[in-house]
Amino acid sequence: MVANLDEFLARKHINKAKGLLESLAPRAQFFCFYDVYRNCAWSSSETDDFEINNFVAELPAAIVEGTDSQKSMLRRTLPSGRTVLVFPVFGDVHDPLGIIVTVFSRNVGMSSSFDPDALQDTLLPAVQMIGETYRLQQDLKAAESTASSFDKELAFVYQVDEMLHGASRSHASLGQLIGRSGRFLNIAYSILLLPSKRIRISATHSSWKNVNRKSLDKYLIDKLLPELEGQRGPIIYEIPAIEGSDNPWERGYQALLCPIFDNGGNVEGMLAQMGRVNQKPFEPSHMRFMSHMTRQVEFVIKQSFDAMTGLMNRSGFETQLHESSIALAETAGCHQIVYFDLDNMQLVNDTFGHQAGDQVIIRFAQLLERVLPKNAVATRLTEDDFVILLPHGTTDEAVHLAEKVRSESADELGYLQGDISLQVTVSVGIAEYSAIAEESTALTAARLACDAAKDHGRDRIEIYDEDNQSAIRRYDDMHMVAQIQQALDNDSFIMLAQPIVSLASDKQQQRFEVLLRMNDIFGDNVSSQALFSAAERYQLMPQIDRWVVSHTLARLSAHVDFLQEKPAIFAINLSGQSLGDDEILNFIEEEVASSGVPWESLCFEVTESAAVSNLKKAQAFIDALRHQGCKFSLDDFGAGLSSFAYLKNFKVDTLKIDGSFIRDITENRISESMVAAITQVAKVMELETVAEYVENDATRELITRLGVDCAQGFGIGKPLPLDDVLAQLTGALQSAAGS
């Protein structure tokens, strides 16, 4: 009856919190509350959202556990484009309870009308009230629990809980649990055995220091572990004496055996207390105490191991890696990190379903367990990425292990259903981990080597080489991603506009291309190549494109009267990744409609390669926006081998000639001929041409003679801040009206 009442009160509290938050932020998709252990306590959507779970799992501990000195709202944009606002929840100033995550769709989050600061002011009092209510409920439960029991056993249980508070999720914290519980019960030999997870942690009293641990462990696994099947709690087992033996561990004693359960409720191991030093029998209070200790062990294991495969998870591995770094500092040598990525997993999921993909992952985990050396640690790092830490191993040993895994996976990772079969291969990267290396750097190096294996054809092994320029490029891209994400979250990109000038004196319409720039953490300009290399590699271009569209229209909306009276065209670049986004068209149409900017003032530029990669989808997108009245330019035209072949079926307004032909046009007859040919074809098709990278008068004069319509480049006009360009345009119009 009490349990049902507690459940009813908790549900009532959740519904009130949900209703309050939804009334204050009606544009939010949903809200969810995570405790300080990153467990989702409740969600208004009542369904698991794996992207949000992964996002919370990667948040710094200071934010989730409430130790961040700022204690303010955090805003982030997820890979899917959705925006999240994170609010820390406190019972009081010194009582962190967790975080409330507010989730917005990417259309809402990227909209210029989205105001996180206003939402913070609106939601923060509600979050504080929820925290205070939650704390009061916790205080009430704690008071009821304390009032119901005063015996010594419970007092010690609280003492153990205090000892475990903040303990790392690793073998070290498990060892602390085993040792202290054994000392409290005055146990001769305490041991945790989980064969499936390769865990064996023991603590031995001095009276049993000469015991044959290997034989005793074998007896526990072979004889006593089967006895725990069907048991839901600790049992006492009588170990018979061996006649004539003087060894204390062979004189007969009691063993207190506690089953350890996996997520499916199956017995996967035991926590055993073998013999009390004073030879006294176990008491019922000892069994209750060990029930509690077993739950603590299961909690640590659950936090450190992957539920699907039984391998260590990322959290557990990072702790293990840190502990191994301490061991490295005390001894000479190095460890090896072997990074595995299963190829073609997306194809398996798409073809046969995610259940088939899960079977492949489980089979690969079982393969790792089978070939894993005794001192090595296997980890499921992400969905289909696995890592082995090979302590004090050589590169040759790591290669031998990787080759064994790769070769055996060829026989075990194929998937067949009906007449359709797929072979899953493995790409492997190996990196050395020495005492002087940082833990995160060593893991990154192994991942870079694995990525190189995928780039070089997959189903191969690569060893990290610091002199490998492609690895350095990828490493730079990975570090650039954080800066790009920060610029998106803080709206700190820089927007410039470069003029596009007509080479015919009778055309006076103002035209500009909107350009994007970014400064690094030191305030220095980041090269466009570095910015877009990282954004394209890590699929951030759709978010960047949406940001540029939204913020360009926001700037132009302040000058709608000018644009209607004296039309000017602003060209916005769209990436190939955005062309593949099914929602980008609706996003652009909604943004333009809400801004009031005339469609005729907009031009969108897409590269030739992006358009050709999905010609049908790109043309449908272009046709829809051209129908509204905007223009389209085909950028970098001429770079492809089949440019002219598809152009006759591709409906655009402007061809922007690839800059490689313009840079050396005054010295290279082939470049001159290519520009002449493009210009001639464009005139026949009634398309306008623009030459980029026009840096001097000689180039301008030559392209004018060849019939190019417009020019862009430093020789024509340098990029200026977009706001300055708009101010100059509107100022010039006002001056003309005044005269």
N, C-alpha and C positions, 0 to 999 in steps of 0.2 A: 504493500500500500504506500509506504514512504517513497520507494523507488519510483512508483508511478506518479506520485505527487511532484517529486523533483523533476521528472521528465516533463510534466505538464507546465511547471513554472518556467523551466528553461525554454520550452517552445513558445510560451507566452512572451517571454523577454525578447526572443529572437524576432517574433512577428512585430512587436512594437518598434524595435530598432530598425527593422526593414521598412516599415511604414513611414517612420520619421525621416529616414535618409532619402527614400524615394520621393517624398513630398518636397524636400529641399533641393534635390538634384534630379528633376524628372527626365533629363536628357541622358542620364547614365544608363548603361545596359544592365548592370547589376553591381551589388556590393558583396564583399566577403570579409570575414574576420579570421585572421591567423594568429595563433598564440605564439609565445616566445620560442616554442620548439618548431615553428613553421608548419604546424598542423592546422588544416582548415577546420575551424570550429563550427562555422556556419556560412552559408552562401545564399543570397536571395534568389539565385537562379536554380538552386537545389540540384545542380549537376556539377560534375568535375570539369574543370577547365585546365587542361594540361599545360597550356602556355602560361597561365597565371601561376600554377603550381611551380613550374620551372623558374619563372621570374622571381617568385618569393624565395625559392631555394638558393638563388644566386645573389640575393641581396646581402650587403655587408651585415655582419652580426650586430654592429652598433645601432643599425636602424631597427632591426627586428626585435632586439633585446632591450631597446630603449636607452642605450648608453650614449647615443649621439648627442653631443652637446647642444646642437641646434634645436632638436626636438620639434621640427617643423615639417610641413608638408613636403613630400618628394614627388616630382613629376617625371615620368618616363614614357617613351614611345616604344612599343613592342615591335618585334619583327613583322607581325601581321599588320602593323599600321595603327593598331588600337592605342589609345592613350590611357594611362593609369595614374591616379593620384593616390599616394600612400600617406595615411595619417597614423602616427604613433598613438597608442591608447594607454593611458595611465590611470590606475586607481587613485594614486596621488603622485606627487612629484617624484617620489622615490620608489614607486610601485609599477614598473612596466608590465603590461598585460599582453601586448602583441601589437598588431597593426590592422587597420581597416583599409582595404583596397577598393577604390572606386574605379570602375572600368567604363570607358567611353568608346564608341565605335570610331573607326579611323576617319569617317566623314565628319563626325562631330569634333574629334580631337584636332584635325588639321584645319578646321574652319577658322577664318579670321575672327569670327564672333566668339570663339571659345576663350573664356577668361578664367584661368586657374586661380588667380589671386582672389577674384570675387567668390569663387566656389570655396576657397579656403576659409574666407571670412564667414560664409554661410554655414559650412559644414562643421567647423571646428567646435563651436559650442555643443552641437549635437554629439560629436565624438567624445567630448569630455564628459557629457552626461551619461553616455553609454558606458564609458570606462568606470565612472563612479558607481553606477548601478551594478555593473558586473563585479566590481570589488565588494560591494555590500553583500551580493549573493555569495561570493567566495568566503567572506568573513563569517556569514551566517552558518554556512556549511562547516567551516573550520571550528566554530564555537560549539556546534552540536556534536561534532566528532570528539572534540576535547572533553566535553562534559560527560560523554558516555563511557569513558574508560580512563583509569588512572594506574593501571598495573605497570610493572617494571618492563615487561616485554615491549609494550607499545612505546614507552619512553626510549628504549634502545632503538627501535625501528625509526623513530624520528631522528635519533642521533645519526643513524646510517644514512638517512635521506639527506641530512645536512652535509655529511661527508661527501656524498655523491654530487651535490649541487655544483654545476659548472664543470663536472669531470668531462674529459675529452671522450669522444665516441670511438674508442679504440681498444686494442688488446690491453693497453696500460690501465684503463679504467676498469676493465673486467678483472685484471689481476688484483687491483685494489679491492674490488668487491670480494673476490675469493679469499684473499688473505685475511681481511678483517672479519668476515663471517666465520672463518675457521678459528680465529683467535677467540672470538666471543663465545663460541661453543666448546672451546678447548679441544679442537679436533687434531688428530694425528696426521691425517692426509686429506686435504681438500683438493678437488679437481673438477674442472669444467671440460667436458668432452662433447664436441660437435663434429663428428667425422665428415659430414657433408660439406662443412665450411672450413675444414682443416684447422679447427681451433682446439688446442689443448693447453690449458693454463692450470697450474697446480701450485699448492703451497704445502710444505712439509714441516712438521714439528721435529725438533732435534732427536726425539726418541725414535723416529722412523727414518733417520737420515740415510740409512743403508738399504732401504727397501728397494726391491727390483721394480722400478716404476713401469718399465716396458711390459713386464709380465702382468702387473696389476692392471694396467690400462687395457691390455688385451682381454683380461678376465671381465672387466667392466663392460667392454663393448660386446664381446661374444656371449657372455653368460647373463649379465644383469640388465643390459639395455633392452633385450627382448621382454624382460619381466615387466617393463614399464608400459608396454602396449595396453591401452585401455584404462590406464591410471590417469586421473585428472589432478592429482596432487602428490605430495611427498609420501613415500612409504619407507618403513623400516625393514631392513633385510638382515638376517642373521648369517654372518660369515663363520662357518665351522672352523674349529681348531685343527691344526695338523699335528697328529700325535708325535710326541718326542721332540718337537721343535722348541728352541729357546728364543727364537726371534719374536719380538712383541707383535709384529704384524701377522704372525702365524699361530697365535694363541687363541684365536676366536674373538670376535668383536661384532658390534653392530655397525651397519652402514645405513645412513640416511640418504635415500636416493630421490632426487627431485627431477621430474621430466621437464625437458625444454621443448616447447612447441613451435612449429613454423606457422606461417600465416594461414595455412589450411587446417590448422588444428591437429597436425600429425606430430608424433614424437620424433624429434630429429637429434636429440642428444640428452645429456643429463648433467646436473650439478650434484656431485656426490661428496658426502661428508663421511670419511672412512675412519671409524673408531674414535672414541673420546679418550684423551690421555689419562684421565682419572678412572677409566673403565666403567663409569656410571652410565646407565642406559639413557637413551633419549627420552625426553618428556614431550607431552602434547604442545607445550609452549614453543619448544624447539621446532616442531613441524610447522606451526603457524609462522614463526620467524622465517624459516626457510622458504615458505610459500611467498612471503613478501620479497625475500632476496631473489628468488627465481624470477619474479615479475620484473625486478630491476635489471636482471641479466637479459631478459627477453627484450626489455626496452632498449638497452644499449645495442643489442644485436639488430633489432629492427631499424634503428637509426643508422647502422653502419653497413647493412647488407641489402642487396637488391632482392626484392620479393620474388621476381620471376625466375632468376637464374641461381640464386643462392650465393652469388659472388659478392665480394665487397662492393659497396657503392662509392660514389665520388667522395662523399663526406668522410667515409671510413678510410678511403685510399689516401686522401690528403693528410689525414692525421697519421696514417702509417708512413707516408713519405716524410713527414716532419720528424717522426721518431727515428727513421732510418738515417736522416741527415745528422742527428745527434750521434748515432753510432759511427757514422763516417768520420766525424770530427775527432773521434777517439782512436781510430785505426787508419792505417794506410789503405789505399785502393779506391775503388769506385763501384757504383752500382750501374746497372743497365736498365733502361726503360724501353719496353717493346710495345709499340702502339699498333693496334689492329683496327682496321675499318672494313666492314663487310660491304663488298661491291654489290650493286644491283638489288639492294634491299627494297628500294622504292618500287622497282619493277615487280618484285615478288608481291608486295602489298597491293599494288594496283591491279595485278593480274589475278591473284588468288585470294586476296583479302588479308587483313592484319592478323588473323588467327594463324594463317600459314607463315607470315613473317615472324610471329612469336615462336613458332615451332623451330624455325631456322636459328633464331637467337638462342633458344634453349639448347639445341644440339651443339652449337658452337661453344657455349659455356661448358657443356659436358666434355667437349673435346679438350678445352683448356685445362679442366680439372684432371683429365686423364694423363696429360703429358707434362703437367706442372712439376718442376723440381720441388723437393721437400721444403727448401727455404724460401721459395718464391711466393709472391702474392698476386692473385688474379683479380681484376676489377672490371665491372661493367660501368664504364665511365658515363656514356650517354646511351641513346637508343640503340645504335649499332656500332658503337666504338668501345673497344676493350683495351685494357692495359695490363701488362705483366711487369712487376717490379722484381728484378733479378739481383738480389743483394750480392755484392762482392763478385760479380761476374765479369767476364771479359767480353769484348765485342764478338769474338768468334763463338763463344758460348751462346750469346744472344742470337746471333745469326743462325746457329744450328737449331735452337729452339724455335725460332720464327719459321725456318724452312720446314721443320717437322709439322708445325701447325698448318702451314700453307698447303703442304702436300697432302696431309690427311683430310683437310677440309674439302679437297676436290672430290673425295669419295662420299663425304657425309653431308655436304651442304646443297646438294642438288634437290630440286623440288619438282615433283611430277604430279599432274592431275589430269586425268583423261589422256588426251593426245598432246597436251601442252607440258613442256618441261623447261625449267630454268636452272642454270648453274650459278650458284653464288660463289664468287671468288673472294680472296682476302688480300688487301693491300697492307703492307707492314712498314712501319718506320721505327728506327732504332736510334737512341741517343744515350750518350754516356752521362752519368750523374755523379759528379765528384763533390768533395767537401766544400769546394770554393764556389760551386754553382748554386744559384737560387732554385728553390723547389719548383716554382711556377715556370721559370725559364727552362729547366730540364724537361718538364712535361710539354711545354710549347715546342721545344726543339724536336722531340719525338713526333709530335703531331705534324710539324712541318715536313719531316722526312716522310711520313705517311702520305701527306698530301702530294709530295713529289712523286711517290710511287703511283698514286692515282693519275697524276698528270702525265706520267711516262708510259701509260698503258694499262695500269691496274694489274692485279695478280702478280705482284712483284715485291721485293724487299729493297728499301733504301736506307742508307746510314746517314745520319745528319752530318753535314759538312759546313763549317762556318764560312768557307770561301765560296759556297754555292750562291750565286747572285739571285737565282730564282727563289731560293729559300729566304734570303734577306728581303727580297721584294714582298714576299708573302708575310714575313714577320712585320715589316713596316706597315702593310695593309691592316694587319690585325690590331696594331697599336693605334692606327688612324681611326678605326671604327669607333672607339670610345669618344674621340674628339668630335666626330661627325654626330654621334648620338647626343652629345652635350650641346652642340650647335642647334640641333633640331629641338631639343627640349627647352633651350634658353632663347630661341629665336635670334641667334647671334651670327647667322650668315650675313655676308655683305653682298648687296645687290648693286651691280653696275649696269650701265647702258652704253653701247658703242654704236655710233651712227653708221647707217648704210646709205651711201650717197649715190644719187642718179648721175650717170655720166652724160646724160642728155640734158642740155641747159633748160629745156622747156618743161621738165618735171620738177616740181617744187615740194611734193609731199614729204613730210618728215618721217624717217624710218629709223628704228633702233633695234638692236638685239640685246635682250636682257641676259646678263652674265652673272654667274655665281662665284663668289670667292669666300675663303675662310681663313681666319688667323689661328695659329696654334696657341698652346697654353702660355707661350712667352710673348704673344702679340705679334709674331712674325707671320708673314703671308705664307700659306701652304700652296704649293704648286697645284695647278689644276689637274695635272697628270696624277699626282699622288692622291688627291681628293677623290677623283672619279674612278681611279683604279681600285681603291679600297671599297668605295660605294658599290661598284658593279660586282666585285668579287663576293661581297657579303650581302647582296640583294637589298641594298639600301636606296637604290635609285628611285623606286616608286614613292618612298617617303619624301625624298628630296624634291622630286618633281611636284608633288602635291604642295610642299612648302612653297616652292617658287611660284606656282600658279596662284595660290591663295594670297601670298604677300605682294605679288605684282599687282593683282587686281585690287587689293586693299589700297596700294599707293595710287593706282589710276583712278579709283573711285572718287578720290578727293578732287579730281580734275575733269569730271564728266562733262561739265558745261564747255570746257575748252575743247575736249575731244569731239563733241557734237558740232561745235562751230567751225573748228579748223582741224580736220581729221589728221591723225598721226598713227602710225602702225608700230606696235611693239611685238617683237618676235620672241617667243618662249620655247626653249628646247624641251623635248620629251625623249626619254630613253626608250630603248627596246624593251626593257623590263616593264615600263609603264604601258607600252602598247599591248603587252600580254595580260594586263590587269583588267578583268572584266568590269570593274567598277569605276575606272578612271573617267569614262565618258560621262556618266551621271555626275561624278564629282565636279568636273569642269563646267558642265551645264548649270549645275546648282550654284557654283561659285560666281559664274558670270552673271546669272540672273539676280543674285542677291547684291552684287556690286553695282549694277546699273551701267557698267562699261559697255559701250557699243561693240557688237561682234566685229564690225568692220575695222576696229582699232587693234585687232589681235591677229597674230600670225603664229602658227606652231611649226617648229622645225623638228624633223625626224631624220636620222641618218639613213643613208642608202642601205647599209647592212641591216639595220633594225627593221626597216620596211620589208626588205626582201625575205627575211627570216620567217615572216608569217604574212605573206602578201595579201591573202584574202581578208584576214582579220584587220590588218593595217588599213586596207582600202575602205572597209566598212566604217572604221573609226574616222578616217579622213573625210569620207563622204558626208557623215553625219554632221561634223563641225563646219565643213564648207557650206552645207545647206543652210546653216545658221547665219553665214555671212563672213566668216573669218577666212584667212588665207593659209596655205600650207607651203612650206619650203622643203625640198629634198636636199639635205645637207651631205657634204663630202661626196658629191656626185662625180663619177668617173673612177672612184677607187676600186669598185667591183669589176669582175671580169665580164659580167653580162649586163652592164648598165643599160646599153641601148636596147638589148633584147626584150626587157620587160617594160621599158619606159612607155612604149606605145599603148600599153594597157593600164598604166598607172596615172591617176588623175591628181595632179598637183598644180600649183601656180608658179612656183619658182624653183630653179635649179641653182644650188650653191656649189660652184665648181670646187673640187677638192684642192686644198691648199698646196699639195705637193706639186701641182702643175703651175701654180702662180709664183711660188717662191723663186724658181729659176727660169721663168719664162723668157727673160731677156737674154739668157745665155744658152738655153736648151731648145733646139728646133723641134724636138719631139713634143715637149710640153706646149710649145706654141701651136703645133698642129693639133694636139688634143683639144686645147681650148677653142681653136677655130672650129673643129668638128662639133664639139658640144654646143657652141653658140649657133651654128648653122642648123643643127637638129632642133634646138629649142625654138628658133624663129619659125621653122616649119610647123611646129606643134603649138605655136603661140604661147610659149612659156618665157618667163622672164629669167635672166641669168644674173647671178651675183658672184663676183670674184672676191674671195677672202685673201687675207695676208698681202694686201697691197701696201708695200712699205715705202715706195718712192715714186717720184714723178715719171721715171722711165717706164716702170711697170704700168702705171696708170695710162700713159699715152698709148702703149702697145695694146692693152686690152680694149681701149676705146676704139682703136683702128680695127680690131678683130670683131667688134660688134657687141661686146659685153655691155649689159644694160646698167649694172650698178657695181659699186666697189665698197669694200670694207677692209679696214686694216689701220695700222698706226700711221701710214702715209695719208690716210683719209681723216681719221679722228680717233683719239685714244679713248678708252672706256672711262667714264666718269660715274660717280655715285648716282643711282637712279633718281633719288630725291633732288639732286642738283640739276639733273637734266630736265626734270619736270618743272622745276622752279624757273629755269631759263626759258623754257617754251612758253609757259603761261605769262612770265614777265615780259617776253618779247611781244606777245599778243596784246597785253595791256598797254605797253608803250605805244604800239601802233594805233590802238584805239584812241589813246590820249592825244596823239599828234593830229 
